[in-house]
Amino acid sequence: MKLYLIRHGETVDNVAQLYAGIKDSALTVQGVLQAERLGQHLAASGIRYTHVFASDLQRAVKTAQALLAAQPEPTAGPALSVRQFQELREQDFGFYEGKPFYARQSDSNKSGKDNHRSQPQDDPGFKDVEPKESMTARTNTFVAEHIQPLILQAAPGKDTVVAIVSHGILLSHLWRSILSMFAKQTITLAPGLAVGGGGVTPLEYLGGWSNTGYLELEITNSPTSAETSEGDIQPEHALSGSLPSTTNMLIRNVNGKEHLKGLKRARGVGSSQYDEGQKKIESFFKKAKIR
């Protein structure tokens, strides 16, 4: 089984440096290009999805749809569609949704960050930021209901390929929920991936997610238990696995963004909201032919 954890493409609020958790921020022109590039890259690598899950916010849904749009036409059976889940939404920033990052008040000598922290919680309309425990509960539920069954049902010779498109902060919690299912001796890193100081990788905190960056995992069910070796990568904290010790996970790529090589921002329009009514985006940037 192959599993891809993918962040959505660039949004207008990313560019404007505004908090957008549950706010339904749209993709920019650049964000659409990023998503198209990712879909084409994975399709060219032979990836054929069997399941595609996404947050129900448009930036994740449209990125996921770009993955499917790049797939070859199915030879049999119904076309695959994106399954949307509220559990995969980004952290709810509450009072700060749509506000600038650490906005500084003009009549205050405090830093913007200090102003945010000192915001009176009894002010009218104040809503606090969603706690980490709430996000962990959401990702644990999603993994238990949708990912763990796929892992347990995966059979040798049957290609199960799963893509999950979500958001930067939420993906970190989702990764830790997935990681918690595995016995620590069954987790390894692909050759060439960086490890932390002292040869120990804090697996719970692997990398970050760039726009359309992805974490690539390969999960196998072997006939015998994995043996602990000197080169095994250990999580920073002991984890109690909920999968059999014969289930192994290989981490193949962290924040993969090979698909973005050579992609330049279109001057003047790259940061603008993508307009689905315009011409197909590739032709939008074609130079006029010289007559």
ZIGISUL-V594553 format. One record per residue. RES is the residue in one small letter. OMEGA is omega in whole degrees, -180 to 180 (NA if undefined). Layout:
RES;OMEGA
RES;OMEGA
//
This chain:
m;175
k;-177
l;180
y;173
l;-167
i;173
r;179
h;176
g;-178
e;179
t;179
v;179
d;171
n;-177
v;-178
a;-179
q;177
l;175
y;177
a;176
g;177
i;174
k;-171
d;-176
s;-177
a;173
l;170
t;172
v;178
q;180
g;177
v;177
l;178
q;-179
a;178
e;178
r;-179
l;179
g;-179
q;-179
h;-178
l;177
a;179
a;178
s;177
g;-179
i;178
r;-173
y;170
t;179
h;175
v;179
f;179
a;164
s;-180
d;175
l;-168
q;-178
r;177
a;-179
v;-177
k;175
t;178
a;179
q;177
a;176
l;-178
l;-178
a;-178
a;-179
q;174
p;178
e;179
p;-179
t;180
a;177
g;-178
p;177
a;-180
l;177
s;-179
v;176
r;-172
q;-177
f;174
q;-180
e;-177
l;176
r;176
e;174
q;177
d;-178
f;173
g;-178
f;-172
y;179
e;178
g;180
k;-180
p;176
f;176
y;-179
a;-180
r;177
q;-174
s;-177
d;-178
s;176
n;180
k;173
s;179
g;-180
k;179
d;177
n;179
h;-177
r;-177
s;180
q;-179
p;-176
q;177
d;176
d;177
p;178
g;-179
f;174
k;-175
d;178
v;178
e;-179
p;-179
k;-178
e;179
s;178
m;178
t;178
a;180
r;-178
t;177
n;179
t;-179
f;-179
v;-179
a;-175
e;-171
h;-176
i;180
q;177
p;179
l;179
i;-178
l;-178
q;-178
a;-178
a;177
p;-180
g;178
k;-177
d;173
t;-178
v;-173
v;173
a;176
i;-179
v;-176
s;-169
h;-170
g;-178
i;-178
l;-180
l;177
s;177
h;179
l;178
w;-180
r;176
s;177
i;-179
l;-175
s;-180
m;-170
f;170
a;-170
k;-178
q;-178
t;-175
i;178
t;176
l;176
a;178
p;177
g;177
l;-176
a;173
v;-177
g;180
g;179
g;178
g;-180
v;179
t;174
p;-171
l;-180
e;-174
y;180
l;169
g;172
g;180
w;170
s;175
n;-175
t;171
g;-176
y;171
l;-177
e;-178
l;173
e;-175
i;-178
t;174
n;-177
s;-178
p;-180
t;-179
s;177
a;179
e;177
t;179
s;-178
e;-177
g;-179
d;178
i;-176
q;173
p;-178
e;-180
h;178
a;-180
l;177
s;-176
g;177
s;175
l;177
p;180
s;175
t;178
t;-175
n;178
m;175
l;178
i;-173
r;-176
n;179
v;-177
n;179
g;179
k;178
e;-178
h;-177
l;-179
k;178
g;179
l;-180
k;178
r;178
a;-176
r;173
g;-176
v;-174
g;-178
s;-179
s;176
q;179
y;-180
d;-177
e;180
g;-179
q;177
k;178
k;-165
i;180
e;-178
s;-180
f;-175
f;-180
k;178
k;177
a;180
k;178
i;-179
r;NA
//
